Amino acid sequence: MKLALELAQKSAIAGEVPVGAVIVYKGEIIAGEQNRMVELNSLMAHAEILVIKKALDILNVSRLEDCDLYVTLEPCTMCAGAISLVKIRRVYYGAEDEKGGAVDNGVQFFKSKTCHHRPEVIGGMNEQQASELLKKFFALRR
C-alpha cells in the first residue's frame, strides 16, 4: 500500500484526484498506476483500470487470478466490474468512498447476483493516510 500511496501523491501533484493502485503477483509488485483522467482526457483512466491493463500485458494473460490489488480508494462500479472480470484474488483498499464507492458502499457490486467473481476484500488499509490525501486535494479546489 505504501507504493499506492506514493502514486496517489504523484497523482495529486499532477492535478489528478489522488488515487494510486498496485498489483502484486506471487508477493512481488508487478505494476503500479495512478489516476490519469486529466492527462489522458479519459474518464475511464482510473488507477485501477490502468494498473489492471498493465498487469495483464506484463503477465501476458487474460485473467489475474493469482494477483492482489492495492488501491488507495474504494473502487467505483466501473473498476469493481473490471476487477471481477479479470478475477483478481484479493482487493485491499484505503479510504471508503461513500459517494462513489461500489464495494462496501453504493451498489456493493461484489454482493450482486450478477457478479461472476467475488474477490476477497479488505478495506481500511492505511485509511487515514489515503483519506488525508483526498481531503487536502479537494480542500485546495474549493
N, C-alpha and C positions, 0 to 999 in steps of 0.2 A: 504493500500500500504506500510505502514511502515514495517509490518512483511515481506512482499515480498522482500523489500529492504534488510532487515536483513538476510533473507535466501540467497539472491543473494551474499551478502558479505561473508557468510559462504561458499558458492559455490566457490568463488574466492580463499579463503584461502585453500580450498581443491584441488585447481588446475583445477577446472571446470570453464567453461565460466559462468560468474556471472549472472545467471537468477534465480529469485525466483517467486513462484506463490502461491496464496492463494485462497481458495474457501470460500465464505460467503453464509450462508443459514439462512434466517429469521433474518438477522442482526448480526449473530454470525459467527465467524471464525470456520469452522469445519475441515479444512485441510490445510496444508502448505507443500510445497516441494521446492526443488532446483534442478538444473541440476545435474545429476549423471551419465553422459555418460561414463566418465573415470572409476568411481567406479564400475559401473555395466557392463562395457565393452559392452555397447549397444548404438548405435546411436539414438535409439528411447527413451532413458531415459531423455527426455526433462522435465523440471519442470512442464509444463502444462499437459503432458501425465500422469506423476506420480501423480500429485495432483487430476486429474480427477479420476483416478483409486481409489485413497484413499477415495475421497468423495463418490463415488459410493458404496464402501464397507461399509463406516461408515453409510450411509443412507439406505443401503440395497435396492437400486433402480437401474434401468437401464437408467434413464434419470435424468438430473439436471435442470429441467425447472424453478425451483424457486431459482436457485443459480446464483451468480455473481462470475466471475473470475477476480482476480487482478494479473497482471503479469508485470514484470519489462521491458520486451522487447516485441515488436510487434511479435505476433505468426507467425511461419512459416506455410507453406502449410499443413504439416502433423498435426500440432497442431490445425490449423483452421478447418481442416476436423473433428478432434476429438471433438472440441468444438461444431460444427454444429450437429454431430451425437448424442451427449448427450443432445443437446438442451439447452445449458447454456443460461440464460436470458440476461446477460449483460457482456461485457468484458471491463475492464479498463486496459490500458497498459501504460507503461512509455515511454521508448525510441523507436523511429521509427527505423526500420531496412530496410534501402534502398536496401540492397543486398539480404537478406533472408526473409524479412517480406512478408506476404501474405494477410494482412488485408487492409492497406491503401497503400501499395507498392506492387510490383510484380504482382502476378496473381489476387489480390483483390478477394480472394475466396468467401467471403460473397456476392459479387455482381454477381457471376456466375449464369447462368441459372440452372446449375446442383446442386446448393446448396439448400438443402431442408429446412434448418432452418437458419435464419439470426439473430444473436443476436444484440442487441444494442451495439455499440462500442464507447468508449470514450478514445481517445488517448492523450498522452502528460501529463499524471498524474505523477507528480514528475519526469518529463523528465530529468531535469538537473542532479539530483542525480543518476538516472539509467544510463544515458549516461556517467557520470564520472566514475562509477564503471567499465563499459566496456572499456573505453579509458585507464584507469590505468592498467587494466588487460592485454590488448593487448600490451600496451607500454612496459611492463616488459618482454614480449615474443619476441619482435622484436630486 
